[in-house]
Amino acid sequence: MAQGPVLALSEGISFWGGVDPSTARIIDAHHPAYGADMTGKIVMMPTSRGSCSGSGVILEMLLNGNGPAALIFSEAEDVATLGALIGGQMFGKTLPVLRFGPDSFARCRGSTDLSIEQDVITGDGFELPISELPAPDPQLSDTDLAALNGDHGPAAAIAMRIIQRIARLQGAERLTDISHGHIDGCILANQANLIFAEKMDQLGARVRVPTTINAISVDRRNWQEQGVPPLFGDQASRLADAYVRMGCKPSFTCAPYLLDDRPALAQDIAWAESNAVIYANSVLGARTPKHPDYLDLCIAVTGRAPLAGVYTEDARRPASVLIFDPPADADESIWPLIGYVAGQKSPDRVPLLCGLERLNPSRDDLKALCAAFGTTSAAPMLHVAGVTPEAELPIHADARHLHVANTDLARAWGDLNRGEEQIDLIGIGSPHSSAAECRRLLDLLGGRETSVPIIITAGRQIIAELEEDGTLAALTNAGVQVFPDLCWCSITEPLLPVDARTLMTNSGKFAHYGPGLFKRALRFGSLGDCASAAIHGTASLRPPAWLAPENA
């Protein structure tokens, strides 16, 4: 039951990085509705996109009392829906979530105000009936039923109840066993994450499958010496520790695919963190929907997930075909641009990217591609013809075929470069840097003195590898700071220098989210561009030569 003015968004938004839960305002500087206030509004959009952490933003707004009055989507949506479900199931904070077909959706978005009652929604001069989705509950195994009935403790019962509800919303007829988990809601992006984790820990939640933990908000071992405010550092540590007590591995990386025990082709897993999900599906060929925060823990606690979405082969088939003709002399910064544009061209469908084989992408190139794609698309995976393991899957008959011009890449470069020529800080590691990326940066610096500080974020396993071969010491001697545990989506002052106004990165993901998260201008370029800016203190305002008009 709800009523309020309509806020109709022309495109989806990532609630994490796109909406400030303390004000409910849209902070994504690239979104057409930038600055709009969601408080008390009937918010309409096709579906959400981007980060799995959006469920935490929804829950935080509900706990703050400044959430939307209702959410209406025209397509399937899990992330915000899960946040609303957790709010109702665990905290008594209700938020109506509806899904309409195209005609009803268009009629409602044309209304000034809407009123939602038990079985009808009323707008300007019309009434439309609403009802529960007709899908039945999924078939549960004896073990599932035992968990649901509380035989495995109250936390497992809550987890199974939430999974059962999500499975019904997704149309899953049964659940599937999963072999790996990855937890995303461990960043202290809001108080809701801490409240949820500590409540599940107190209720006795324990994971049933090997489960890694995403990057957190502090350097867990060293934050006290780094000037981090004690309250923030303590709460961030409590949040991480709660997941460790629940049996999760303290990996603290947003790139779990760089770990030694990464999943294999065709394995059913349950990962959150959008870049990790897209990489796992696309590059490793493992199978995981983009599970929202909190659902990831529920699945890890039960070892069971709704058998829906990209767990099934049909959902993994390409539903759009994007044809590229990239410049032959492009540097590696083309991969985040390709991912960014691919997401814009295929915001809700799994795409097949063609014409890129001759660029011979490295694992780091594919990492950058997947991360940037996740900022602009809700799809949990992509295929690259001749590169990724499932690119030969049959294309859906109704797939859209689009040509992507190099002018599209040039436009994306402009969107991600809104800062000044002078650079104050270089940020590498969104997602977490690989060992190869760190070694290459060291080579690019070539022993020259830097005039701009460089911060790299990386996982503990990668940092240990760099320490063993001497790369870490060499980077430190070059003036580069390497931080474990946190990443550029969670780093805060004072580790992020207060006086740094323009940041430069090689990450399309960070270049997109940074302005909204940090209220700072971002510049984007290749790793070589970042090394040059660190030495000279400036970055050219002109796009790279391979994106010049004669090439585009």
C-alpha positions in Angstrom: 0.0 0.0 0.0 1.5 3.3 -1.1 0.9 6.6 -2.7 3.0 9.4 -4.0 4.2 11.5 -7.0 5.8 9.6 -9.9 9.5 9.8 -10.6 9.9 8.1 -14.0 13.5 7.3 -15.0 14.2 6.8 -18.7 16.9 4.3 -17.9 17.9 2.0 -15.1 20.2 3.0 -12.3 22.7 1.2 -10.0 21.4 2.1 -6.6 24.9 1.5 -5.2 27.1 4.3 -6.5 24.0 5.9 -8.1 21.9 6.9 -5.1 23.0 8.4 -1.8 21.1 6.4 0.9 21.4 9.2 3.4 19.6 11.7 1.2 17.9 9.4 -1.4 19.2 11.6 -4.2 20.6 10.3 -7.4 24.3 10.9 -7.4 25.3 9.1 -10.7 26.6 12.1 -12.6 26.1 10.2 -15.9 22.4 9.5 -15.3 19.7 11.7 -16.9 17.9 12.1 -13.6 21.0 13.2 -11.7 20.0 15.1 -8.5 16.5 13.8 -8.3 15.1 12.9 -4.9 13.5 9.4 -4.5 12.1 10.0 -1.0 8.4 9.3 -1.0 8.2 8.9 -4.8 6.7 6.1 -6.9 10.0 5.4 -8.7 9.6 3.8 -12.2 12.4 2.4 -14.4 12.8 -0.5 -16.8 15.1 -2.4 -14.3 18.1 -1.7 -12.1 21.6 -2.1 -13.4 25.1 -2.2 -12.1 26.2 -3.2 -8.6 24.8 -6.1 -6.6 25.1 -3.8 -3.5 22.0 -1.9 -4.5 20.0 -4.1 -2.2 21.9 -2.6 0.7 21.1 0.9 -0.4 17.4 0.1 -0.5 17.5 -1.4 3.0 19.5 1.6 4.3 16.9 4.0 2.9 14.1 2.0 4.5 15.9 1.9 7.9 16.5 5.7 7.5 12.9 6.4 6.7 13.7 8.2 3.4 13.0 5.4 0.9 10.8 5.5 -2.1 7.1 5.0 -1.6 7.2 2.1 -4.2 9.2 0.7 -7.0 7.7 -0.2 -10.4 9.7 -2.0 -13.1 8.8 -3.1 -16.6 11.4 -6.0 -16.6 12.6 -8.6 -14.2 14.6 -7.1 -11.3 16.3 -8.8 -8.4 18.6 -6.3 -6.6 16.3 -3.6 -5.3 13.5 -6.3 -4.9 15.8 -8.2 -2.6 16.5 -5.1 -0.5 12.8 -4.6 -0.1 12.2 -8.3 0.8 14.9 -8.2 3.5 13.4 -5.0 4.9 10.0 -6.6 5.2 11.2 -10.1 6.4 13.7 -9.1 8.9 13.0 -5.5 10.0 9.3 -4.9 9.4 10.0 -2.1 6.8 7.7 -2.6 3.8 8.3 -1.3 0.3 5.9 -2.3 -2.5 7.6 -3.6 -5.6 5.6 -4.1 -8.8 6.3 -5.3 -12.3 4.1 -4.2 -15.2 3.8 -5.1 -18.8 4.7 -2.4 -21.4 1.2 -0.9 -21.8 0.4 -0.6 -18.1 3.9 0.6 -17.4 3.6 3.4 -20.0 0.2 4.4 -18.7 1.5 4.7 -15.1 4.7 6.6 -16.1 2.4 9.2 -17.7 0.6 9.9 -14.5 1.5 12.6 -12.1 0.6 10.6 -9.0 -0.2 7.0 -8.2 -2.0 5.2 -5.4 -1.3 1.5 -4.8 -3.9 -0.5 -2.8 -4.2 -4.2 -2.2 -5.4 -5.1 -5.7 -5.5 -2.0 -7.7 -3.3 0.9 -8.7 -4.9 4.3 -9.4 -3.5 7.1 -11.6 -4.8 10.1 -13.4 -8.2 8.9 -14.6 -7.5 5.2 -14.6 -7.4 2.1 -12.5 -5.3 -1.0 -13.2 -5.7 -4.4 -11.4 -2.6 -5.8 -9.6 -2.0 -9.2 -8.1 0.6 -11.6 -6.9 2.7 -13.3 -9.6 1.0 -16.6 -10.5 4.2 -18.7 -10.2 4.0 -21.5 -7.6 6.6 -22.0 -4.9 9.6 -24.0 -6.0 9.9 -27.7 -5.2 12.0 -28.1 -2.1 14.1 -31.1 -1.1 13.8 -32.7 2.3 17.0 -30.8 3.4 15.4 -27.6 2.1 12.3 -28.2 4.1 14.2 -29.0 7.2 16.0 -25.7 6.9 12.7 -23.9 6.3 11.2 -25.5 9.4 14.1 -24.3 11.6 15.9 -27.7 12.0 19.2 -26.0 11.1 18.6 -22.9 13.2 16.8 -19.6 12.9 19.4 -18.0 10.4 19.1 -20.9 8.0 15.3 -20.7 8.3 15.3 -17.0 7.4 17.7 -17.7 4.5 15.6 -20.5 3.1 12.4 -18.4 3.4 14.1 -15.6 1.4 15.4 -18.0 -1.2 12.0 -19.6 -1.6 10.4 -16.2 -2.2 13.1 -15.0 -4.7 12.8 -18.4 -6.5 9.1 -17.8 -6.9 9.6 -14.3 -8.2 12.2 -15.6 -10.7 9.9 -18.5 -11.8 12.3 -21.2 -10.6 10.7 -24.6 -10.3 13.4 -25.9 -8.0 16.7 -25.1 -6.4 20.3 -26.1 -7.4 23.4 -27.0 -5.3 26.2 -24.4 -5.5 29.9 -25.1 -5.0 31.3 -21.7 -4.2 30.0 -18.4 -2.7 31.3 -14.9 -2.7 29.9 -12.2 -0.3 29.6 -8.6 -1.5 27.7 -6.9 1.3 30.8 -6.6 3.5 31.6 -3.0 2.6 30.5 -0.4 5.2 28.7 1.5 2.5 25.8 1.9 5.0 24.7 0.8 8.4 22.3 -1.6 6.9 25.1 -3.9 5.9 26.4 -4.1 9.4 23.0 -4.5 11.0 22.1 -7.4 8.6 25.4 -9.2 9.0 25.6 -9.0 12.8 21.9 -10.1 13.1 22.6 -13.2 10.9 25.7 -13.9 12.9 23.8 -13.7 16.2 21.2 -16.0 14.8 23.9 -18.6 14.2 24.4 -18.4 10.4 27.2 -20.5 9.1 28.1 -21.1 5.5 27.9 -24.6 4.0 30.2 -24.1 1.0 33.6 -22.4 0.5 32.8 -18.7 0.5 35.1 -15.8 -0.2 34.7 -12.2 1.0 34.7 -9.1 -1.2 36.9 -6.1 -0.6 36.0 -4.3 2.7 36.2 -0.6 3.7 39.5 -0.6 5.6 42.9 -2.2 5.5 41.9 -4.7 8.2 45.4 -5.1 9.8 46.6 -1.5 9.6 43.7 0.9 9.7 44.5 2.1 13.2 47.9 3.5 12.0 46.4 5.0 8.9 44.4 7.8 10.5 41.0 6.1 9.8 38.4 7.5 12.2 38.0 5.0 15.1 34.2 4.7 14.8 34.3 4.0 11.1 37.3 1.6 11.4 35.7 -0.3 14.2 32.4 -0.7 12.4 34.1 -1.7 9.1 36.1 -4.3 11.0 33.1 -5.6 12.9 31.3 -6.1 9.5 34.2 -8.1 8.1 34.6 -10.1 11.3 31.0 -11.0 11.3 31.3 -12.7 7.9 34.6 -14.4 9.0 32.8 -15.8 12.1 30.1 -17.2 9.8 32.8 -19.2 8.1 33.8 -17.1 5.2 37.4 -17.0 4.0 39.0 -13.5 4.7 40.1 -13.1 1.1 38.9 -9.4 1.0 39.1 -9.1 -2.8 36.6 -7.9 -5.4 38.4 -10.1 -7.9 37.9 -13.6 -6.5 38.7 -15.0 -10.0 42.3 -14.1 -9.4 42.5 -16.6 -6.4 44.0 -20.1 -6.8 40.7 -21.8 -6.0 38.6 -20.1 -8.7 35.6 -22.1 -10.0 35.7 -24.1 -13.3 33.7 -24.3 -16.5 30.0 -25.1 -16.0 30.2 -25.1 -12.1 27.1 -23.6 -10.4 28.3 -21.0 -7.9 26.7 -18.1 -6.1 28.7 -14.9 -6.4 27.7 -11.3 -5.8 29.8 -8.2 -6.9 28.9 -7.3 -10.4 32.4 -7.4 -12.0 33.1 -10.8 -10.5 29.8 -12.3 -11.6 30.3 -11.1 -15.2 33.9 -12.4 -15.3 32.9 -15.7 -13.8 30.2 -16.3 -16.3 31.9 -14.8 -19.3 35.6 -15.7 -19.0 35.6 -18.8 -16.6 32.3 -20.2 -17.9 31.1 -20.8 -14.4 27.4 -20.2 -13.7 26.0 -17.6 -11.4 23.3 -15.0 -11.7 24.1 -11.5 -10.3 23.0 -12.3 -6.8 22.1 -9.2 -4.8 23.8 -8.5 -1.5 22.2 -10.5 1.4 20.9 -13.2 -1.0 24.6 -14.2 -1.4 24.8 -15.0 2.3 21.4 -16.8 2.3 22.6 -19.0 -0.5 26.0 -19.7 1.1 24.3 -20.6 4.4 21.9 -23.1 2.7 24.2 -24.2 -0.2 21.1 -23.8 -2.5 20.1 -21.2 -5.1 17.0 -20.7 -7.3 17.5 -22.6 -10.6 16.9 -19.7 -12.8 18.6 -17.1 -15.1 22.1 -18.0 -16.3 22.2 -21.2 -14.3 20.3 -22.5 -17.4 21.9 -22.7 -20.8 19.1 -20.9 -22.6 19.6 -17.8 -20.5 23.3 -17.8 -21.4 22.7 -17.6 -25.1 23.4 -14.3 -26.8 20.3 -12.1 -27.2 22.0 -9.3 -29.0 25.0 -9.1 -31.4 27.3 -6.1 -31.3 29.7 -5.8 -34.3 32.9 -3.8 -33.7 35.6 -2.7 -36.1 38.3 -1.5 -33.7 41.4 0.5 -34.7 44.3 -1.9 -35.2 46.6 0.4 -33.1 44.4 0.7 -30.1 46.0 0.4 -26.6 44.4 -1.6 -23.8 42.2 1.3 -22.7 39.9 0.2 -25.5 38.6 -2.7 -23.4 36.9 -0.6 -20.7 35.4 1.5 -23.5 34.2 -1.5 -25.3 32.6 -2.8 -22.1 31.0 0.5 -21.3 29.5 0.9 -24.8 28.4 -2.7 -25.0 26.4 -2.2 -21.8 24.8 0.9 -23.2 23.9 -1.0 -26.4 22.7 -4.1 -24.6 21.4 -2.8 -21.2 19.2 -5.9 -20.5 20.4 -8.7 -22.8 23.4 -11.0 -22.9 25.5 -9.7 -25.9 27.9 -11.4 -28.3 30.8 -9.0 -29.2 32.1 -9.7 -32.7 35.2 -8.4 -34.5 37.5 -8.3 -31.4 39.5 -11.5 -31.9 42.4 -9.9 -33.5 43.0 -7.7 -30.5 44.0 -10.8 -28.6 42.8 -9.7 -25.2 44.7 -10.6 -22.0 43.1 -11.7 -18.8 43.5 -8.1 -17.5 41.8 -6.8 -20.6 38.8 -9.1 -20.1 38.7 -8.0 -16.4 38.5 -4.4 -17.5 35.9 -5.2 -20.1 33.6 -7.1 -17.7 33.9 -4.4 -15.0 32.9 -1.6 -17.3 30.1 -3.6 -18.9 28.6 -4.1 -15.4 28.3 -0.3 -14.9 26.0 0.2 -17.8 24.2 -3.2 -18.3 22.0 -5.3 -16.0 23.0 -8.4 -17.9 25.1 -10.9 -15.9 27.5 -11.9 -18.7 28.7 -11.3 -22.2 30.4 -13.3 -24.9 33.4 -12.3 -27.1 33.5 -14.2 -30.4 36.7 -16.3 -30.7 37.7 -15.5 -27.1 35.3 -16.6 -24.3 34.4 -20.3 -23.8 30.7 -20.2 -24.6 30.8 -17.7 -27.5 29.6 -20.5 -29.8 26.2 -20.9 -28.0 23.3 -20.5 -30.5 22.1 -16.9 -30.8 18.5 -16.3 -29.9 16.2 -15.9 -33.0 15.1 -12.4 -32.0 18.6 -11.1 -31.2 19.2 -7.6 -32.2 22.3 -7.0 -34.5 24.0 -3.6 -34.0 27.1 -2.1 -35.4 29.2 -0.2 -32.9 31.2 2.7 -34.5 34.4 4.0 -33.1 32.6 7.3 -32.6 30.7 5.4 -29.9 34.0 4.6 -28.2 35.1 8.2 -28.6 31.9 9.4 -27.0 32.4 7.0 -24.1 35.9 8.3 -23.6 34.5 11.8 -23.3 31.9 10.7 -20.8 34.6 9.2 -18.6 37.0 12.2 -18.9 35.4 15.1 -17.2 38.4 16.3 -15.1 41.1 18.9 -15.6 44.5 18.5 -17.2 46.3 18.6 -13.9 46.2 15.2 -12.1 46.4 15.0 -8.3 46.2 11.2 -7.7 46.4 8.0 -9.7 44.0 5.2 -8.7 44.7 1.6 -9.9 42.8 -1.5 -8.9 39.1 -1.3 -9.7 38.6 -4.3 -9.8 41.6 -5.3 -7.7 44.9 -5.3 -9.6 46.5 -8.5 -10.8 50.2 -9.3 -10.3 50.8 -8.7 -14.0 49.2 -5.3 -13.9 51.3 -4.2 -11.0 54.5 -5.5 -12.7 53.6 -3.7 -15.9 53.0 -0.4 -14.0 56.5 -0.8 -12.5 58.0 -1.3 -15.9 56.1 1.8 -17.3 57.5 4.0 -14.5 61.0 2.8 -15.5 62.6 4.1 -12.3 61.6 7.7 -13.0 60.6 10.0 -10.2 56.8 10.5 -9.8 55.3 13.9 -9.1 51.8 12.5 -8.5 51.0 9.8 -5.9 49.8 6.4 -7.1 47.6 4.1 -5.0 47.0 0.5 -6.0 44.4 -1.7 -4.4 44.9 -5.5 -4.6 43.9 -8.7 -2.8 46.1 -10.3 -0.1 47.1 -13.2 -2.3 48.3 -11.0 -5.1 50.2 -8.7 -2.6 51.9 -11.8 -1.1 53.0 -12.8 -4.6 54.4 -9.3 -5.3 56.2 -9.4 -2.0 57.8 -12.7 -2.8 59.3 -11.7 -6.2 60.4 -8.2 -5.0 57.8 -6.2 -7.0 56.1 -4.9 -3.9 59.4 -3.4 -2.6 60.2 -1.9 -6.0 56.8 -0.3 -6.2 57.1 1.1 -2.7 60.6 2.5 -3.5 59.0 4.2 -6.5 56.5 5.9 -4.2 53.6 3.7 -5.0 51.3 2.8 -2.2 49.7 -0.7 -2.3 46.7 -1.3 -0.1 45.1 -4.7 0.7 41.5 -5.4 1.6 39.8 -2.3 0.4 39.3 -1.2 -3.2 38.4 2.0 -5.0 34.7 1.4 -4.5 35.3 1.6 -0.7 38.3 3.7 -0.1 37.7 6.8 2.1 39.6 9.8 3.5 42.3 10.0 4.8 43.6 7.2 2.6 42.0 9.1 -0.2 43.9 12.5 0.1 41.6 15.3 1.0 43.3 17.8 -1.3 43.2 15.4 -4.4 40.6 17.1 -6.7 41.2 15.3 -10.0 41.9 11.5 -10.0 43.1 9.4 -12.9 42.4 5.7 -13.4 42.6 3.0 -16.0 39.3 1.6 -14.8 36.1 2.4 -16.7 34.1 1.3 -13.6 35.9 3.7 -11.3 35.8 6.5 -13.8 32.0 6.0 -14.0 31.2 5.8 -10.3 34.0 8.0 -8.9 32.4 11.4 -9.4 29.3 10.4 -7.6 31.0 8.5 -4.8 33.8 10.9 -4.1 32.6 14.3 -5.5 35.8 14.5 -7.4 36.6 14.7 -11.1 37.9 11.6 -12.9 40.1 11.1 -15.9 40.4 7.8 -17.7 43.2 6.4 -19.8 45.5 3.4 -20.3 47.9 2.2 -17.7 50.7 3.9 -19.8 48.7 7.1 -19.6 48.4 6.8 -15.8 52.2 6.2 -15.5 52.9 9.3 -17.7 50.5 11.4 -15.6 52.2 10.2 -12.4 55.5 11.4 -13.8 54.5 14.7 -15.5 51.5 15.6 -13.4 49.2 16.1 -16.3 47.0 14.1 -18.7 46.1 15.3 -22.2 42.6 16.6 -22.6 42.5 15.0 -26.1 41.6 11.4 -26.7 44.2 9.0 -27.8 45.4 9.1 -31.4 43.6 5.8 -32.3 40.3 7.5 -31.3 41.0 10.6 -33.5 38.2 11.5 -36.0 40.1 10.0 -39.0 40.1 6.6 -37.1 36.6 6.9 -35.7 
